[in-house]
Amino acid sequence: MTRTRVGADGARRSGRGRAVAVLVLVGLGVVIPLFGPAPALHGTGEADAPGTGGIGLLRAVLFAALSIPVGELFVRRLARSVPGAPAAVPRGWSTAANSVGFVAALALASVVATGNLVPGGLADIDVGGLYASRDGKLALLEVNAFLAAALCAASGRPGTQVWPLAAVIVAEALRAHPTTEYSPLIGSGLTLVHLVCASLWAGGLLYALRTLRLWRRAEAGAALLGRYARVAAVLLAAVTATGVCSSLRRMPPETVLEQLTDTAYGRVLLAKVILMTGVAVLALWARIRLARAKDPLTACSPARAEVYALGVVVAVSGLLTALPVPIRW
């Protein structure tokens, strides 16, 4: 009985610890975009565009909402290929995530409809004007795609949401590189690969850990984590390569060191690089445990920390997309 009580107390403490970690993560996700612009812009001489914090927060929410359903589709397919895998799978969060993405995309579309300014009221929003500009059409595409993805996720065939989710990713890749940019299709291609790989990595890890928790100590759990880890290594390499290439397109090699400290974009990018280095270390730690530990599922501990760190990376990425890009053509 004593051992049972001790085990229950340990489980409660573990549960409280996870709850605190999630609350801290949510807090950072809100604070970084809202308060990040001011310190990032301090001393750079760059103007703070109206609503940068709010736009950064909305973009972070949009990226998170995209990652969750993409990761679920990816890991469910992996789970089906694991021999002897339990039939039970975690309840999907795709419908809720796509609905949140729809709201975030709608709010961002309202900003585009007011000339990229935060609307002061409904009267300021020119919905018809969205059809007259490239950015407006892409914003509408994201709104409609998230709505379609939510309906697909709630239907009897949730796998069909892959098509509207792909439309969101394509729209984001095109939006990030205006036609006035040098070789915009190259930039859009890099962003497309970056978004796909990042969504599969972050969303997939979250759903894989939820699946392992449901499967308990089933041997299939270690097999699933191993299959995910092999794919994640490729995804990490692709995210790193596309991120470096995109950064060098916006900051010529001879100016990188200067811009990393003297521009708001560079400072936030540097923060993202440091966070990504920490995420890579956690991923390596989990991979080593998975391969060498007597119990491969001990890899779940660094993997959970990796999920939390990736959540902060998403928040920083949202802020990064809202800051002025130091392009010098």
Secondary structure, 3 states (H helix, E strand, C coil): CHHHHHHHHHHHHHHHHHHHHHHHHHHHHHHHHHHCHHHHHCCCCCCCCCCHHHHHHHHHHHHHHHHHHHHHHHHHHHHHCCCCCCCCCCCCCHHHHHHHHHHHHHHHHHHHCCCCCCCCCHHHCCCHHHHHCHHHHHHHHHHHHHHHHHHHHHCCCHHHHHHHHHHHHHHHHHHCCCCCCCCHHHHHHHHHHHHHHHHHHHHHHHHHHHHHHHHCCCHHHHHHHHHHHHHHHHHHHHHHHHHHHHHHHHCCHHHHHHHHHHCHHHHHHHHHHHHHHHHHHHHHHHHHHHHHCCCHHHHHHHHHHHHHHHHHHHHHHHHHHHCCCCCCC
